[in-house]
Amino acid sequence: MDLLSSSEEMVAWADNVRRQGLRIGFVPTMGFLHSGHVSLMQRLRPRVDRLVVSIYVNPLQFGPNEDLDRYPRDPEGDSQKCRAAGVDAVFMPADLYPDGFSTAVTVDRLTDGLCGASRPGHLDGVTTVVARLLNVTRCHEACFGEKDFQQLMVVRRMVRDLAMPVQIVPGPLVRDVDGLALSSRNKFLSTEDRRKGLTLHRGLFAMQAATGAGETDVAKLLSLGRAYIDVDDLDYLELVDAESLGAIDRIDRPARALVAAKVGSTRLIDNVAIGPELSWT
Ligand code: PAF
């Protein structure tokens, strides 16, 4: 496995792979890897000839009072996990942006609500870093987890709108044995925080089950879900059109229930599919 520590090294590696006519798959991460990340690597591995994982905690996507400084890091452990997952190159730059970097990539509308509303600038930071990462890795396919559902939809939109020559492959959300959505931030949870965090997926699953049993009224589904949730600060619980992320009244198309909340000082997000299945094509 190759370790690449600058954009120049990454580009040279990728150009060399491409010259051989081989296809590159890419999984972007901020490190402190868990089985959710590994599942994204496993999803791409059989689809491509060479697999690249980036590990970069992107300052652009953290607000001034967010957890950039305490974001967990484990470069040694991450490298081992990548090696075990059959990764060909780990791109771990100390700094990703060139001196004088002055560009921002913004996707409108899809970023208005949900995390876009409660974390101003966050999704612009994501699209900006992802645009640069897709360019320097020269990848043919890139895998993004459904755990960050809004991020996945926003990145898909950016790639379509800008005709970027890459296929975005969604990777299913992975849960711990108790049902908590895997996240690098789960490391910060106390036993009591975790108990509270688990009520998020219980609420979402109750909404999914009620839809399965025939309930289509979004207001009723939301109040059902809310009744399960016991957290310190509920940021949002919403049920939206899965494609546009816009408001809906009834479940008459692919929809998504999404939640974000703080337990202790840790922000957790989760989501489930509701209603007809979303077509990813
Ligand atoms: O999902 C993440 O870990 C990050 O938002 C990403 C896509 C690696 C961009 O920094």
Residues whose N, C-alpha, C, O or C-beta is under 5 A from the ligand:
A	BS01	PAF	P28 T29 M30 Y56 N58 V126 V129
